[in-house]
Amino acid sequence: MHWLHDLQQRLAITRREALAILSVLALFFAGLLAEYVQKQNVPPVDRSLLLTDSLNLSDTPHVSDTLQPSIAQVGAPPSTPAAKEEPSGRGVNLNTASSTQLEALPGIGPSLADRIIRHRERRPFTSVEQLTGVRGIGPKTLDAVRPLVRVDEP
């Protein structure tokens, strides 16, 4: 605490003022740390995609044989309830899908689903790529939903 006394002498402040300044600085750095952690926004790991959980090395004579299916599972697109609701199994039809089915797609929330429905009411979709005509859907979102949607006649 000798450094605090030196700081008081140099700045000509009281002990309480020095402690107040240190408290404000501590809160400032705590806020910076909290902001940094929030910006990281790392999603939780889906344990079903971990290779260590899917490999059982004691039962498998060849590790490389077991590794191949696990890598294919990791690269596979996630299954969604909307994709399973379609009887044909080919994905969600953009021209007839309900708001709930559209919201089940990755990157599509309630407002974006409403925009898709309003867009198709004005002009039905003739290709999946026309989704980029909806405000809020860019190339990344299109790439994420492309394997999960289809376009049939309205």
MDAnalysis code that builds the backbone (N, CA, C; Angstrom):
import MDAnalysis as mda
import numpy as np

u = mda.Universe.empty(462, n_residues=154, atom_resindex=np.repeat(np.arange(154), 3), trajectory=True)
u.add_TopologyAttr("name", ["N", "CA", "C"] * 154)
u.add_TopologyAttr("resid", np.arange(1, 155))
u.add_TopologyAttr("resname", ["MET", "HIS", "TRP", "LEU", "HIS", "ASP", "LEU", "GLN", "GLN", "ARG", "LEU", "ALA", "ILE", "THR", "ARG", "ARG", "GLU", "ALA", "LEU", "ALA", "ILE", "LEU", "SER", "VAL", "LEU", "ALA", "LEU", "PHE", "PHE", "ALA", "GLY", "LEU", "LEU", "ALA", "GLU", "TYR", "VAL", "GLN", "LYS", "GLN", "ASN", "VAL", "PRO", "PRO", "VAL", "ASP", "ARG", "SER", "LEU", "LEU", "LEU", "THR", "ASP", "SER", "LEU", "ASN", "LEU", "SER", "ASP", "THR", "PRO", "HIS", "VAL", "SER", "ASP", "THR", "LEU", "GLN", "PRO", "SER", "ILE", "ALA", "GLN", "VAL", "GLY", "ALA", "PRO", "PRO", "SER", "THR", "PRO", "ALA", "ALA", "LYS", "GLU", "GLU", "PRO", "SER", "GLY", "ARG", "GLY", "VAL", "ASN", "LEU", "ASN", "THR", "ALA", "SER", "SER", "THR", "GLN", "LEU", "GLU", "ALA", "LEU", "PRO", "GLY", "ILE", "GLY", "PRO", "SER", "LEU", "ALA", "ASP", "ARG", "ILE", "ILE", "ARG", "HIS", "ARG", "GLU", "ARG", "ARG", "PRO", "PHE", "THR", "SER", "VAL", "GLU", "GLN", "LEU", "THR", "GLY", "VAL", "ARG", "GLY", "ILE", "GLY", "PRO", "LYS", "THR", "LEU", "ASP", "ALA", "VAL", "ARG", "PRO", "LEU", "VAL", "ARG", "VAL", "ASP", "GLU", "PRO"])
u.atoms.positions = np.array([
    [0.811, -1.186, 0.000],
    [0.000, 0.000, 0.000],
    [0.866, 1.266, 0.000],
    [2.178, 1.069, -0.005],
    [3.079, 2.215, -0.051],
    [2.917, 2.977, -1.369],
    [2.643, 2.235, -2.450],
    [2.464, 2.875, -3.747],
    [1.221, 3.752, -3.766],
    [0.185, 3.356, -2.976],
    [-1.018, 4.166, -2.892],
    [-0.713, 5.507, -2.198],
    [0.113, 5.449, -1.168],
    [0.515, 6.677, -0.470],
    [1.313, 7.590, -1.408],
    [2.227, 6.998, -2.195],
    [2.990, 7.789, -3.166],
    [2.076, 8.428, -4.209],
    [1.072, 7.670, -4.662],
    [0.113, 8.193, -5.633],
    [-0.661, 9.371, -5.043],
    [-1.072, 9.247, -3.803],
    [-1.788, 10.329, -3.131],
    [-0.931, 11.594, -3.073],
    [0.328, 11.419, -2.745],
    [1.228, 12.562, -2.617],
    [1.439, 13.246, -3.963],
    [1.629, 12.449, -5.006],
    [1.885, 13.020, -6.330],
    [0.669, 13.752, -6.895],
    [-0.511, 13.171, -6.668],
    [-1.731, 13.768, -7.218],
    [-2.395, 14.744, -6.244],
    [-1.898, 14.805, -5.041],
    [-2.460, 15.677, -4.004],
    [-3.932, 15.368, -3.765],
    [-4.221, 14.075, -3.528],
    [-5.589, 13.646, -3.257],
    [-5.621, 12.913, -1.928],
    [-6.829, 12.784, -1.382],
    [-6.987, 12.069, -0.119],
    [-6.993, 10.572, -0.365],
    [-6.907, 9.815, 0.711],
    [-6.916, 8.351, 0.604],
    [-8.237, 7.869, 0.003],
    [-9.349, 8.462, 0.415],
    [-10.653, 8.071, -0.124],
    [-10.746, 8.350, -1.626],
    [-10.228, 9.473, -2.051],
    [-10.248, 9.797, -3.477],
    [-9.402, 8.810, -4.273],
    [-8.263, 8.429, -3.724],
    [-7.412, 7.441, -4.396],
    [-8.118, 6.096, -4.506],
    [-8.784, 5.672, -3.433],
    [-9.532, 4.407, -3.472],
    [-10.707, 4.485, -4.456],
    [-11.340, 5.632, -4.532],
    [-12.439, 5.808, -5.484],
    [-11.926, 5.686, -6.918],
    [-10.789, 6.308, -7.192],
    [-10.197, 6.223, -8.533],
    [-9.842, 4.774, -8.867],
    [-9.253, 4.070, -7.917],
    [-8.896, 2.665, -8.149],
    [-10.144, 1.808, -8.361],
    [-11.211, 2.100, -7.630],
    [-12.463, 1.346, -7.805],
    [-13.042, 1.566, -9.195],
    [-13.038, 2.815, -9.654],
    [-13.554, 3.117, -11.000],
    [-12.713, 2.416, -12.062],
    [-11.399, 2.427, -11.892],
    [-10.527, 1.739, -12.848],
    [-10.784, 0.234, -12.851],
    [-10.985, -0.342, -11.672],
    [-11.268, -1.777, -11.590],
    [-12.575, -2.105, -12.300],
    [-13.599, -1.288, -12.097],
    [-14.874, -1.509, -12.784],
    [-14.735, -1.338, -14.294],
    [-13.934, -0.385, -14.712],
    [-13.704, -0.179, -16.138],
    [-13.078, -1.416, -16.775],
    [-12.040, -1.955, -16.132],
    [-11.392, -3.144, -16.681],
    [-12.286, -4.374, -16.599],
    [-13.108, -4.460, -15.580],
    [-14.067, -5.567, -15.504],
    [-15.075, -5.471, -16.651],
    [-15.494, -4.256, -16.979],
    [-16.404, -4.065, -18.112],
    [-15.755, -4.441, -19.430],
    [-14.493, -4.069, -19.598],
    [-13.772, -4.458, -20.816],
    [-13.675, -5.968, -20.936],
    [-13.402, -6.637, -19.831],
    [-13.313, -8.093, -19.838],
    [-14.663, -8.716, -20.179],
    [-15.736, -8.203, -19.592],
    [-17.074, -8.731, -19.882],
    [-17.428, -8.530, -21.353],
    [-17.097, -7.377, -21.919],
    [-17.369, -7.110, -23.331],
    [-16.580, -8.068, -24.223],
    [-15.330, -8.317, -23.864],
    [-14.501, -9.241, -24.641],
    [-15.099, -10.642, -24.625],
    [-15.549, -11.091, -23.460],
    [-16.127, -12.433, -23.346],
    [-17.416, -12.525, -24.148],
    [-18.244, -11.477, -24.119],
    [-19.480, -11.493, -24.889],
    [-19.223, -11.519, -26.388],
    [-18.200, -10.825, -26.843],
    [-17.893, -10.795, -28.273],
    [-17.381, -12.138, -28.765],
    [-16.837, -12.939, -27.871],
    [-16.356, -14.259, -28.285],
    [-17.530, -15.120, -28.723],
    [-18.622, -15.104, -27.980],
    [-19.876, -15.765, -28.344],
    [-19.647, -17.146, -28.937],
    [-18.905, -17.976, -28.246],
    [-18.622, -19.319, -28.730],
    [-19.806, -20.216, -28.374],
    [-20.440, -20.838, -29.379],
    [-21.581, -21.707, -29.079],
    [-21.112, -22.968, -28.367],
    [-21.991, -23.583, -27.595],
    [-21.607, -24.819, -26.915],
    [-21.341, -25.928, -27.927],
    [-20.471, -26.835, -27.580],
    [-20.094, -27.930, -28.470],
    [-21.172, -28.994, -28.446],
    [-21.595, -29.424, -29.631],
    [-22.548, -30.516, -29.734],
    [-21.782, -31.810, -29.507],
    [-22.037, -32.466, -28.403],
    [-21.267, -33.645, -28.022],
    [-21.414, -34.788, -29.020],
    [-22.487, -34.813, -29.803],
    [-22.662, -35.891, -30.779],
    [-21.658, -35.771, -31.927],
    [-21.049, -34.589, -32.094],
    [-20.101, -34.392, -33.182],
    [-18.656, -34.642, -32.773],
    [-18.411, -34.887, -31.503],
    [-17.045, -35.113, -31.046],
    [-16.552, -36.484, -31.494],
    [-15.363, -36.531, -32.056],
    [-14.797, -37.787, -32.525],
    [-14.471, -38.718, -31.365],
    [-14.045, -38.175, -30.253],
    [-13.651, -39.029, -29.131],
    [-14.835, -39.792, -28.563],
    [-16.042, -39.219, -28.637],
    [-17.217, -39.924, -28.139],
    [-17.683, -41.004, -29.107],
    [-17.455, -40.815, -30.404],
    [-17.956, -41.771, -31.380],
    [-16.972, -42.911, -31.647],
    [-15.726, -42.772, -31.208],
    [-14.731, -43.817, -31.409],
    [-14.575, -44.660, -30.159],
    [-14.582, -45.948, -30.336],
    [-14.288, -46.849, -29.237],
    [-13.081, -47.655, -29.685],
    [-11.893, -47.214, -29.312],
    [-10.664, -47.791, -29.840],
    [-10.417, -49.215, -29.364],
    [-10.951, -49.607, -28.227],
    [-10.688, -50.948, -27.719],
    [-11.411, -52.019, -28.534],
    [-12.563, -51.690, -29.128],
    [-13.324, -52.674, -29.898],
    [-12.965, -52.675, -31.376],
    [-12.229, -51.689, -31.833],
    [-11.962, -51.528, -33.254],
    [-10.520, -51.888, -33.577],
    [-10.312, -52.893, -34.470],
    [-8.946, -53.247, -34.809],
    [-8.266, -52.190, -35.671],
    [-9.010, -51.482, -36.520],
    [-8.433, -50.491, -37.419],
    [-9.054, -49.137, -37.126],
    [-8.254, -48.246, -36.597],
    [-8.744, -46.911, -36.247],
    [-9.165, -46.153, -37.487],
    [-8.461, -46.289, -38.597],
    [-8.786, -45.540, -39.806],
    [-10.149, -45.933, -40.361],
    [-10.568, -47.199, -40.191],
    [-11.887, -47.611, -40.651],
    [-12.993, -46.925, -39.850],
    [-12.760, -46.745, -38.575],
    [-13.758, -46.114, -37.722],
    [-13.765, -44.613, -37.910],
    [-12.633, -44.034, -38.260],
    [-12.512, -42.591, -38.383],
    [-13.287, -42.053, -39.576],
    [-13.345, -42.782, -40.664],
    [-14.018, -42.303, -41.861],
    [-15.499, -41.984, -41.640],
    [-16.305, -42.881, -41.047],
    [-17.708, -42.520, -40.841],
    [-17.868, -41.339, -39.890],
    [-16.981, -41.215, -38.910],
    [-17.095, -40.121, -37.952],
    [-16.851, -38.783, -38.632],
    [-15.900, -38.722, -39.533],
    [-15.626, -37.488, -40.256],
    [-16.815, -37.148, -41.143],
    [-17.448, -38.154, -41.747],
    [-18.618, -37.896, -42.581],
    [-19.760, -37.338, -41.731],
    [-19.896, -37.827, -40.492],
    [-20.944, -37.312, -39.622],
    [-20.691, -35.863, -39.260],
    [-19.427, -35.497, -39.028],
    [-19.095, -34.125, -38.664],
    [-19.428, -33.182, -39.807],
    [-19.181, -33.570, -41.045],
    [-19.422, -32.702, -42.186],
    [-20.858, -32.686, -42.651],
    [-21.686, -33.591, -42.140],
    [-23.072, -33.678, -42.579],
    [-23.862, -32.488, -42.066],
    [-24.820, -31.975, -42.876],
    [-25.630, -30.858, -42.404],
    [-26.515, -31.304, -41.255],
    [-26.782, -30.416, -40.311],
    [-27.616, -30.801, -39.171],
    [-29.031, -31.092, -39.622],
    [-29.639, -32.097, -39.001],
    [-31.012, -32.413, -39.356],
    [-31.932, -31.462, -38.607],
    [-32.978, -31.034, -39.277],
    [-33.909, -30.112, -38.658],
    [-35.293, -30.727, -38.680],
    [-36.143, -30.335, -37.739],
    [-37.504, -30.856, -37.742],
    [-38.241, -30.499, -39.021],
    [-37.958, -29.338, -39.594],
    [-38.659, -28.923, -40.807],
    [-38.342, -29.853, -41.964],
    [-37.105, -30.307, -42.058],
    [-36.733, -31.197, -43.142],
    [-37.405, -32.542, -42.982],
    [-37.671, -32.975, -41.753],
    [-38.295, -34.274, -41.517],
    [-39.803, -34.227, -41.714],
    [-40.390, -33.032, -41.660],
    [-41.832, -32.925, -41.796],
    [-42.293, -33.173, -43.223],
    [-41.446, -32.955, -44.181],
    [-41.817, -33.131, -45.569],
    [-41.886, -34.622, -45.891],
    [-42.983, -35.091, -46.475],
    [-43.094, -36.510, -46.784],
    [-42.110, -36.972, -47.844],
    [-41.738, -36.096, -48.772],
    [-40.833, -36.510, -49.834],
    [-39.404, -36.613, -49.346],
    [-39.083, -36.015, -48.196],
    [-37.737, -36.088, -47.644],
    [-36.733, -35.218, -48.370],
    [-37.201, -34.364, -49.270],
    [-36.289, -33.536, -50.054],
    [-36.093, -32.161, -49.451],
    [-36.716, -31.844, -48.352],
    [-36.554, -30.534, -47.753],
    [-37.838, -29.744, -47.746],
    [-37.738, -28.515, -47.299],
    [-38.890, -27.633, -47.150],
    [-39.146, -26.918, -48.474],
    [-40.392, -26.933, -48.910],
    [-40.770, -26.238, -50.134],
    [-40.942, -24.758, -49.809],
    [-40.159, -23.902, -50.427],
    [-40.203, -22.470, -50.139],
    [-41.545, -21.834, -50.506],
    [-42.261, -22.407, -51.456],
    [-43.522, -21.817, -51.899],
    [-44.717, -22.231, -51.060],
    [-44.567, -23.245, -50.198],
    [-45.709, -23.692, -49.386],
    [-45.385, -23.822, -47.904],
    [-44.158, -23.610, -47.504],
    [-43.763, -23.822, -46.110],
    [-44.438, -22.819, -45.182],
    [-44.778, -23.301, -43.998],
    [-45.354, -22.421, -42.986],
    [-44.240, -21.628, -42.317],
    [-44.639, -20.645, -41.551],
    [-43.667, -19.830, -40.824],
    [-42.861, -20.699, -39.854],
    [-43.505, -21.647, -39.211],
    [-42.823, -22.541, -38.261],
    [-41.777, -23.381, -38.967],
    [-42.118, -23.907, -40.149],
    [-41.149, -24.710, -40.899],
    [-39.955, -23.867, -41.326],
    [-40.202, -22.642, -41.741],
    [-39.105, -21.768, -42.156],
    [-38.221, -21.390, -40.971],
    [-38.817, -21.152, -39.806],
    [-38.050, -20.790, -38.616],
    [-37.152, -21.925, -38.143],
    [-37.490, -23.160, -38.503],
    [-36.666, -24.306, -38.108],
    [-35.370, -24.377, -38.910],
    [-35.287, -23.614, -39.990],
    [-34.078, -23.607, -40.811],
    [-32.988, -22.785, -40.125],
    [-31.714, -23.142, -40.322],
    [-30.634, -22.390, -39.671],
    [-30.538, -20.964, -40.191],
    [-30.479, -20.013, -39.254],
    [-30.332, -18.617, -39.615],
    [-31.633, -17.914, -39.952],
    [-32.763, -18.613, -39.855],
    [-34.060, -18.021, -40.179],
    [-34.846, -17.862, -38.884],
    [-35.154, -16.624, -38.545],
    [-35.960, -16.333, -37.364],
    [-37.366, -15.945, -37.772],
    [-38.184, -15.531, -36.805],
    [-39.580, -15.186, -37.115],
    [-39.725, -14.052, -38.127],
    [-38.940, -12.988, -37.989],
    [-39.094, -11.865, -38.914],
    [-38.620, -12.227, -40.316],
    [-37.551, -13.001, -40.410],
    [-37.057, -13.419, -41.717],
    [-38.041, -14.387, -42.378],
    [-38.652, -15.259, -41.579],
    [-39.662, -16.174, -42.118],
    [-40.850, -15.380, -42.672],
    [-41.255, -14.318, -41.963],
    [-42.357, -13.479, -42.459],
    [-41.977, -12.785, -43.766],
    [-40.722, -12.334, -43.862],
    [-40.275, -11.686, -45.103],
    [-40.279, -12.673, -46.269],
    [-39.893, -13.917, -46.003],
    [-39.911, -14.943, -47.063],
    [-41.339, -15.169, -47.535],
    [-42.264, -15.271, -46.586],
    [-43.672, -15.509, -46.943],
    [-44.230, -14.328, -47.730],
    [-43.928, -13.088, -47.301],
    [-44.404, -11.916, -48.047],
    [-43.799, -11.872, -49.452],
    [-42.525, -12.253, -49.571],
    [-41.859, -12.259, -50.881],
    [-42.537, -13.252, -51.815],
    [-42.830, -14.458, -51.317],
    [-43.435, -15.475, -52.197],
    [-44.888, -15.163, -52.527],
    [-45.574, -14.364, -51.676],
    [-46.941, -13.957, -52.008],
    [-46.940, -12.989, -53.189],
    [-45.905, -12.134, -53.250],
    [-45.794, -11.208, -54.389],
    [-45.292, -11.930, -55.636],
    [-44.302, -12.778, -55.445],
    [-43.645, -13.449, -56.562],
    [-43.156, -14.818, -56.076],
    [-43.832, -15.914, -56.455],
    [-43.395, -17.243, -56.000],
    [-41.960, -17.541, -56.445],
    [-41.289, -18.336, -55.650],
    [-39.908, -18.712, -55.951],
    [-39.874, -19.697, -57.107],
    [-38.915, -19.522, -57.997],
    [-38.685, -20.487, -59.073],
    [-37.354, -21.208, -58.879],
    [-36.493, -20.670, -57.993],
    [-35.234, -21.338, -57.657],
    [-34.856, -20.967, -56.225],
    [-34.058, -21.806, -55.625],
    [-33.608, -21.576, -54.251],
    [-32.745, -20.321, -54.176],
    [-31.985, -20.032, -55.222],
    [-31.095, -18.880, -55.234],
    [-31.853, -17.557, -55.108],
    [-33.150, -17.550, -55.435],
    [-33.943, -16.327, -55.329],
    [-34.153, -15.909, -53.873],
    [-33.775, -16.754, -52.934],
    [-33.860, -16.371, -51.524],
    [-33.019, -15.136, -51.221],
    [-31.952, -14.929, -51.985],
    [-31.109, -13.759, -51.742],
    [-31.846, -12.462, -52.065],
    [-32.977, -12.546, -52.741],
    [-33.807, -11.376, -52.994],
    [-34.584, -10.926, -51.770],
    [-34.617, -11.757, -50.741],
    [-35.283, -11.410, -49.494],
    [-34.277, -10.651, -48.623],
    [-34.665, -9.472, -48.141],
    [-33.775, -8.664, -47.312],
    [-33.401, -9.440, -46.054],
    [-32.103, -9.556, -45.807],
    [-31.611, -10.260, -44.629],
    [-31.021, -11.623, -44.949],
    [-31.188, -12.088, -46.172],
    [-30.609, -13.375, -46.570],
    [-29.472, -13.096, -47.529],
    [-28.285, -13.459, -47.087],
    [-27.100, -13.279, -47.905],
    [-26.534, -14.621, -48.329],
    [-25.341, -14.622, -48.884],
    [-24.731, -15.852, -49.374],
    [-24.507, -16.902, -48.272],
    [-24.127, -16.462, -47.076],
    [-23.877, -17.431, -45.995],
    [-25.155, -18.129, -45.566],
    [-26.224, -17.365, -45.402],
    [-27.497, -17.970, -45.014],
    [-28.003, -18.873, -46.118],
    [-27.857, -18.446, -47.363],
    [-28.282, -19.272, -48.490],
    [-27.524, -20.595, -48.502],
    [-26.207, -20.553, -48.273],
    [-25.418, -21.791, -48.241],
    [-25.866, -22.704, -47.113],
    [-26.272, -22.130, -45.981],
    [-26.695, -22.936, -44.838],
    [-28.033, -23.624, -45.085],
    [-28.956, -22.951, -45.786],
    [-30.292, -23.526, -45.983],
    [-30.454, -24.253, -47.309],
    [-29.544, -24.059, -48.244],
    [-29.691, -24.655, -49.584],
    [-29.967, -26.168, -49.557],
    [-29.224, -26.974, -48.754],
    [-29.526, -28.408, -48.773],
    [-30.841, -28.774, -48.084],
    [-31.454, -27.834, -47.400],
    [-32.645, -28.137, -46.619],
    [-33.934, -27.627, -47.245],
    [-33.819, -26.911, -48.380],
    [-35.013, -26.349, -49.016],
    [-35.095, -26.774, -50.470],
    [-36.283, -26.616, -51.019],
    [-36.503, -26.899, -52.439],
    [-37.568, -25.950, -52.942],
    [-37.747, -25.900, -54.245],
    [-38.771, -25.068, -54.848],
    [-39.610, -25.947, -55.765],
    [-40.915, -26.034, -55.451],
    [-41.878, -26.715, -56.297],
    [-42.878, -25.666, -56.784],
    [-43.701, -26.059, -57.712],
    [-44.724, -25.142, -58.197],
    [-45.638, -24.753, -57.047],
    [-46.031, -23.480, -56.985],
    [-46.903, -23.028, -55.883],
    [-48.291, -23.618, -55.954],
])
